[in-house]
Amino acid sequence: MTDAHDANHRLPTAQTRSAFFDTGSHLRLWIVATLGLVFDLWSKAWAFDTIGPTESREFIPNVLVFQRSLNPGALFGMGKGMTSVFIGASFFALGFVLFLFISSTKNRRSLHIALGMILAGSLGNLYDRSFVLADQVTNVETQQSYIGLVIEEKSTDRHLTIGTAFDRQAPRTFRRDRIKVTRTPVVRDFLHFTPKFSGRPVWPWVFNIADSLLVAGVILLLINFWFERRMITETSDATPNEDSP
């Protein structure tokens, strides 16, 4: 009798069955991921098609401006020159997202939304690192870098001319014997918060929609983990000890 009861207790119910077998769970995940990815790629294309290379277009006064920037690093400009590592990390993140989705149950709606946001953000920046390339000019003495596109018709044997990426505007000239030029993958950024505290920028980095989706998705994911742990703890405390009389 006890074995039969335990066997029935272990059978998956409608609430404990994997979200992988639930249509509604898939819709939540893939609709959020698709809409987020489309909006990210569209917004990047719009920004680099309509905003001038040196323009700072105010969107929300004293809060947010649109400003073009190319990022050879990861989130918020960190880790320049480690593109292959970031691409590998992106694929790992995608696999981890799918693992969490399969391991979840269909009633974890906010978790599926969080995973969809992380999926969209990862794919958006992965697309740029895979298909968007620019020329990075680095001064061999100062290690200062400038990212744009080489203008061959304006360059000479002694000097190299490089303009802003995608439109080659605002050309700058460098001495070839003082620079190193590398073709590098970049991520398109265009959102810049302008508020300051004590004269210093509150958020100095330029970012994009994919970065925003990643941060928001991770925060929502952590909130889900916190509530799940809290529920497990409360359930464990409320369950009577079978060994007690």
Secondary structure, DSSP 8 states (H G I E B T S, - for coil): -HHHHHHHHHS--TTTSBGGG-HHHHHHHHHHHHHHHHHHHHHHHHHHHHS-TT--EEEETTTEEEEEEEESSSGGG-STT-HHHHHHHHHHHHHHHHHHHHHSBTT-HHHHHHHHHHHHHHHHHHHHHHH-EEEEEEETTT--EEEEEE-GGG--SSEEEEE-TTT--S-EEEEGGGEEEEEEE-EEEEEEE--EETTEESS--EE-HHHHHHHHHHHHHHHHHHHHHHHHHHHHHHS--TT--
